[in-house]
Each structure stands twice: as C-alpha cells, then as structure tokens.
Amino acid sequence: MAENTVKVDISFQSLLEAISSLGIAERYKIWEFLEAELFPNEDDSPEDIAEIQAARADYNAGDYTTFDRYMAQRANKST
C-alpha cells in the first residue's frame, strides 16, 4: 500500500507559535514523538520502558517534587 504524504512549507517560528497554542495533552504527544525520533530506544529493556512510563505517569499525576521544594525540605531537616 502506498503511503500518502503531505509536505507543508511552514516557518520554524510559525511552528513554534502553533505548538504554543496547543493544550498540554497535544504538546505531550509532540514531545513523545520527538523523543522517539531523536532518541530511538532500541537498547531499552522492557523494564526500562516500564520504569520510564511509570515515572511519566507519576509526573502527569502531579506526584513529583520540584528542586526548590526539595532544597527547602532538606534545609528544614538539617536545622
């Protein structure tokens, strides 16, 4: 089956503006696509892939600590 392709001539600035108008979910899809294109995970084991997916799920759920919060907590523990 022949692949259908479309080539669009768009400036990089226009592309950035279009991306900035997208919602978080759409930006995340672009991020995943670019990551796969730039860093093929041929060498990743199934365990590595599962760990990465779990970390992304935690991040998306808001289950993470910022560096500033970490440093503040660390400073409070040392006093």
Kinemage of the C-alpha trace (Angstrom):
@kinemage 1
@onewidth
@group {chain A} dominant
@subgroup {mainchain}
@vectorlist {calphas} color= white
{ca met a 1} P 0.000 0.000 0.000
{ca ala a 2} L 1.376 3.399 -0.950
{ca glu a 3} L 1.918 5.885 1.833
{ca asn a 4} L 0.155 9.214 1.459
{ca thr a 5} L 2.317 12.182 2.327
{ca val a 6} L 1.801 15.884 2.562
{ca lys a 7} L 4.626 18.397 2.579
{ca val a 8} L 3.940 21.767 4.111
{ca asp a 9} L 6.243 24.765 3.902
{ca ile a 10} L 5.980 26.440 7.312
{ca ser a 11} L 8.486 28.672 9.037
{ca phe a 12} L 10.044 27.471 12.256
{ca gln a 13} L 8.640 30.491 14.109
{ca ser a 14} L 5.131 29.653 12.865
{ca leu a 15} L 5.622 26.088 14.020
{ca leu a 16} L 6.648 27.266 17.487
{ca glu a 17} L 3.631 29.552 17.682
{ca ala a 18} L 1.337 26.719 16.604
{ca ile a 19} L 2.808 24.412 19.246
{ca ser a 20} L 2.456 27.063 21.943
{ca ser a 21} L -1.264 27.309 21.161
{ca leu a 22} L -1.800 23.597 21.831
{ca gly a 23} L -3.014 22.088 25.065
{ca ile a 24} L -0.836 20.070 27.399
{ca ala a 25} L -2.001 16.704 26.031
{ca glu a 26} L -1.152 17.654 22.454
{ca arg a 27} L 2.235 19.055 23.489
{ca tyr a 28} L 2.958 15.837 25.347
{ca lys a 29} L 2.208 13.837 22.185
{ca ile a 30} L 4.624 16.015 20.217
{ca trp a 31} L 7.227 15.574 22.949
{ca glu a 32} L 6.865 11.794 22.805
{ca phe a 33} L 7.104 11.838 19.012
{ca leu a 34} L 10.249 13.992 19.020
{ca glu a 35} L 11.829 11.926 21.766
{ca ala a 36} L 11.241 8.746 19.767
{ca glu a 37} L 12.676 10.355 16.635
{ca leu a 38} L 15.721 11.833 18.356
{ca phe a 39} L 16.490 9.060 20.817
{ca pro a 40} L 15.359 5.694 19.470
{ca asn a 41} L 15.001 3.317 22.388
{ca glu a 42} L 16.254 0.204 20.650
{ca asp a 43} L 18.591 -0.516 23.558
{ca asp a 44} L 15.961 -0.050 26.263
{ca ser a 45} L 14.856 -3.172 28.045
{ca pro a 46} L 11.161 -3.769 28.769
{ca glu a 47} L 11.933 -2.994 32.422
{ca asp a 48} L 13.491 0.358 31.475
{ca ile a 49} L 10.493 1.244 29.328
{ca ala a 50} L 8.078 0.316 32.127
{ca glu a 51} L 10.055 2.420 34.620
{ca ile a 52} L 10.039 5.422 32.276
{ca gln a 53} L 6.307 5.079 31.679
{ca ala a 54} L 5.675 4.843 35.425
{ca ala a 55} L 7.757 7.970 36.045
{ca arg a 56} L 5.835 9.859 33.351
{ca ala a 57} L 2.531 8.736 34.848
{ca asp a 58} L 3.643 9.973 38.285
{ca tyr a 59} L 4.671 13.311 36.789
{ca asn a 60} L 1.382 13.694 34.918
{ca ala a 61} L -0.489 12.924 38.139
{ca gly a 62} L 1.445 15.682 39.929
{ca asp a 63} L 3.399 13.218 42.052
{ca tyr a 64} L 6.786 14.898 41.951
{ca thr a 65} L 8.928 17.332 43.925
{ca thr a 66} L 10.475 20.454 42.441
{ca phe a 67} L 14.132 21.147 43.073
{ca asp a 68} L 13.251 24.238 45.121
{ca arg a 69} L 10.855 22.234 47.313
{ca tyr a 70} L 13.479 19.507 47.749
{ca met a 71} L 16.093 22.051 48.823
{ca ala a 72} L 13.655 23.679 51.272
{ca gln a 73} L 12.796 20.296 52.810
{ca arg a 74} L 16.461 19.407 53.028
{ca ala a 75} L 17.252 22.717 54.750
{ca asn a 76} L 14.434 22.121 57.254
{ca lys a 77} L 15.752 18.637 58.090
{ca ser a 78} L 19.257 19.946 58.839
{ca thr a 79} L 18.016 22.543 61.337
